[in-house]
Amino acid sequence: MSYDIKKHARETVETITAKLDHSLIKSQFDEPIDEAARQFTHKTNCPVTHETFHRVIAEFVVCVYDKGLNARWKASAEPLDQAISLLEKHYNSTYGRGYTAAALDVSDTQEGGIDVVLNQLAEIIKDIERSKYIKAVFTVNIDPTDWHLKCEIAGILLEEYKSFLPEHLLRCKPWELVNEIPTIMYRYICSESALQQVFSCQEKPLTAENLFTLDSL
């Protein structure tokens, strides 16, 4: 029984690690959403009216979910309501936070106007969809009621990821970290991807593009 739990725990760690691979997540969310955003076009006059602003952000949300994520149903019912909700909860600019800040940015044509809002709206959707995917990976692969499995997974993390973990975590026992497994694993994945990017960039000239890639991790 003990061997079976250890084997299952190791397989679970390997499965989650593969599903949270940085390049995989990028190809599933970042790249298709960026491409959908690039393809989106809109006709607006200056100054942008309230009605035009609403029309454009609603059409943009439908475009991103339809072409970027192949999930038009997510924005098919009330795309305007969804767009406003996304801005209200997540938008941030020099004018403050929320929908009102986005509306003020739209009128500021010197700083990019409505395109600035659409760019951030795309980033907001990416962040949300990535987070949902990551949460689902852990939910599907780790039974929250299987205490022994979670302890075994925590033990593997403490042993194999110790060079990435802070000292206060290394002093913990496996059973003390069962609720921190997603945080520990995802931070490790990010760290590993960052190191891979660094080693890759060391083999080619350091350019503005390379610097941007490293800074975006």
C-alpha positions as CSV (number, residue, x, y, z in Angstrom):
1,M,0.0,0.0,0.0
2,S,2.8,2.4,0.9
3,Y,4.6,1.7,-2.4
4,D,1.3,2.3,-4.3
5,I,0.8,5.7,-2.6
6,K,4.4,6.7,-3.3
7,K,4.1,5.7,-7.0
8,H,0.8,7.5,-7.3
9,A,2.2,10.7,-5.7
10,R,5.2,10.7,-8.0
11,E,3.0,10.2,-11.1
12,T,0.7,13.0,-9.9
13,V,3.6,15.4,-9.5
14,E,4.8,14.5,-13.0
15,T,1.4,14.9,-14.6
16,I,0.8,18.3,-13.0
17,T,4.3,19.4,-13.9
18,A,3.7,18.5,-17.5
19,K,0.3,20.2,-17.6
20,L,1.7,23.4,-16.1
21,D,4.6,23.6,-18.5
22,H,5.2,27.3,-19.3
23,S,5.2,26.8,-23.1
24,L,2.0,24.7,-23.0
25,I,0.1,27.4,-21.1
26,K,1.5,30.1,-23.4
27,S,0.4,28.2,-26.5
28,Q,-3.1,27.5,-25.0
29,F,-3.9,31.0,-23.7
30,D,-1.3,33.8,-24.4
31,E,-0.6,33.2,-28.1
32,P,-4.2,32.6,-29.3
33,I,-5.6,35.5,-27.3
34,D,-2.8,37.8,-28.5
35,E,-3.6,36.7,-32.1
36,A,-7.3,37.3,-31.7
37,A,-6.6,40.8,-30.2
38,R,-4.4,41.6,-33.2
39,Q,-7.1,40.5,-35.7
40,F,-9.8,42.6,-34.0
41,T,-10.6,45.9,-35.8
42,H,-12.9,48.7,-34.8
43,K,-14.2,51.9,-36.3
44,T,-14.2,54.8,-33.8
45,N,-14.3,58.6,-34.1
46,C,-12.7,61.0,-31.7
47,P,-14.0,61.7,-29.1
48,V,-15.2,58.1,-28.5
49,T,-18.8,58.2,-27.4
50,H,-20.2,56.2,-24.5
51,E,-22.2,54.0,-26.9
52,T,-19.2,53.4,-29.1
53,F,-17.0,52.4,-26.2
54,H,-19.6,49.9,-25.0
55,R,-20.0,48.5,-28.5
56,V,-16.3,48.0,-29.1
57,I,-15.5,46.4,-25.7
58,A,-18.5,44.0,-26.2
59,E,-17.3,43.0,-29.7
60,F,-13.8,42.6,-28.4
61,V,-14.7,40.2,-25.7
62,V,-16.7,38.1,-28.1
63,C,-13.8,38.1,-30.6
64,V,-11.3,37.0,-27.9
65,Y,-13.4,34.2,-26.6
66,D,-14.5,33.1,-30.1
67,K,-11.3,33.3,-32.0
68,G,-8.8,33.1,-29.2
69,L,-10.3,30.5,-27.0
70,N,-12.9,28.8,-29.2
71,A,-15.5,29.5,-26.5
72,R,-17.9,32.0,-27.9
73,W,-20.6,30.7,-25.5
74,K,-18.7,32.4,-22.6
75,A,-19.5,35.8,-24.0
76,S,-22.6,35.1,-26.1
77,A,-25.3,36.0,-23.6
78,E,-24.4,39.5,-22.4
79,P,-20.9,40.4,-23.7
80,L,-21.3,44.0,-22.7
81,D,-22.1,43.0,-19.1
82,Q,-19.1,40.7,-19.1
83,A,-16.8,43.3,-20.5
84,I,-17.9,45.9,-18.0
85,S,-17.5,43.4,-15.1
86,L,-14.0,42.5,-16.2
87,L,-13.0,46.1,-16.3
88,E,-14.6,46.9,-13.0
89,K,-12.9,44.0,-11.2
90,H,-9.5,44.1,-12.8
91,Y,-8.7,47.2,-14.8
92,N,-5.9,49.4,-13.5
93,S,-4.4,52.7,-14.8
94,T,-3.1,56.1,-13.7
95,Y,-6.7,57.2,-13.3
96,G,-7.3,54.5,-10.7
97,R,-9.0,51.1,-10.9
98,G,-12.2,49.8,-12.5
99,Y,-14.6,50.6,-15.3
100,T,-14.4,54.4,-14.6
101,A,-10.6,54.4,-15.0
102,A,-11.0,52.6,-18.3
103,A,-13.6,55.1,-19.5
104,L,-11.2,57.9,-18.7
105,D,-8.4,56.2,-20.5
106,V,-10.6,55.9,-23.6
107,S,-10.9,59.7,-23.7
108,D,-7.1,60.2,-23.3
109,T,-6.1,59.8,-26.9
110,Q,-2.5,61.0,-26.2
111,E,-1.9,57.8,-24.2
112,G,-3.5,55.5,-26.7
113,G,-7.2,55.9,-26.1
114,I,-9.4,52.8,-26.5
115,D,-6.6,50.6,-27.8
116,V,-4.9,50.8,-24.4
117,V,-8.1,49.6,-22.8
118,L,-8.5,46.7,-25.2
119,N,-4.8,45.7,-24.7
120,Q,-5.4,45.5,-21.0
121,L,-8.7,43.7,-21.4
122,A,-6.9,41.0,-23.4
123,E,-4.3,40.7,-20.5
124,I,-7.1,40.5,-18.0
125,I,-8.8,37.6,-19.9
126,K,-5.5,35.8,-20.2
127,D,-4.8,36.1,-16.5
128,I,-8.3,34.8,-15.6
129,E,-8.3,31.9,-18.1
130,R,-4.8,30.9,-17.0
131,S,-5.8,30.9,-13.4
132,K,-8.9,28.9,-14.0
133,Y,-6.8,26.3,-16.0
134,I,-4.2,26.0,-13.3
135,K,-6.8,25.6,-10.5
136,A,-8.5,22.9,-12.6
137,V,-5.3,21.0,-13.1
138,F,-4.8,20.6,-9.3
139,T,-8.5,19.9,-8.7
140,V,-8.6,17.2,-11.3
141,N,-5.3,15.5,-10.3
142,I,-5.4,15.7,-6.5
143,D,-8.3,14.3,-4.5
144,P,-8.7,16.9,-1.7
145,T,-9.9,14.1,0.6
146,D,-6.9,11.9,0.1
147,W,-4.8,13.0,3.0
148,H,-2.1,10.3,2.6
149,L,-1.6,11.2,-1.1
150,K,-1.2,14.9,-0.3
151,C,1.3,14.2,2.4
152,E,3.3,12.0,0.1
153,I,3.2,14.7,-2.6
154,A,4.3,17.4,-0.1
155,G,7.2,15.1,0.9
156,I,8.3,14.8,-2.7
157,L,8.2,18.6,-3.1
158,L,10.3,19.1,0.1
159,E,12.9,16.7,-1.1
160,E,13.2,17.3,-4.8
161,Y,12.4,21.1,-5.0
162,K,14.3,22.1,-1.9
163,S,16.8,24.3,-3.8
164,F,13.8,26.4,-4.9
165,L,12.0,26.6,-1.5
166,P,12.4,29.3,1.1
167,E,14.0,28.2,4.4
168,H,10.7,28.5,6.4
169,L,9.1,25.9,4.2
170,L,12.0,23.6,4.4
171,R,11.6,23.5,8.2
172,C,8.0,22.2,7.8
173,K,6.8,18.6,7.9
174,P,5.0,17.2,4.8
175,W,1.6,17.3,6.6
176,E,2.0,20.9,7.4
177,L,2.2,21.8,3.7
178,V,-0.7,19.8,2.2
179,N,-2.7,22.9,1.6
180,E,0.3,24.7,0.0
181,I,0.9,22.1,-2.7
182,P,-0.5,24.2,-5.6
183,T,1.4,27.3,-4.6
184,I,4.7,25.4,-4.1
185,M,4.4,23.5,-7.4
186,Y,3.4,26.5,-9.5
187,R,6.1,28.7,-8.1
188,Y,8.6,25.9,-8.9
189,I,7.3,25.6,-12.5
190,C,7.7,29.3,-13.0
191,S,11.2,29.2,-11.5
192,E,12.2,26.3,-13.7
193,S,10.9,28.1,-16.8
194,A,12.7,31.3,-15.9
195,L,16.0,29.4,-15.6
196,Q,15.5,27.7,-18.9
197,Q,14.9,31.1,-20.5
198,V,18.1,32.4,-19.0
199,F,20.2,29.5,-20.2
200,S,18.6,29.8,-23.7
201,C,19.3,33.5,-23.9
202,Q,22.9,33.0,-22.8
203,E,23.5,31.1,-26.0
204,K,22.4,34.0,-28.3
205,P,23.0,37.8,-28.3
206,L,21.2,39.8,-25.6
207,T,18.5,41.8,-27.4
208,A,15.5,43.9,-26.4
209,E,13.3,40.9,-27.3
210,N,15.3,38.6,-25.0
211,L,15.1,41.1,-22.2
212,F,11.3,41.5,-22.7
213,T,10.9,37.7,-22.5
214,L,12.8,37.5,-19.2
215,D,11.0,40.4,-17.7
216,S,7.6,39.0,-18.6
217,L,8.0,35.8,-16.6
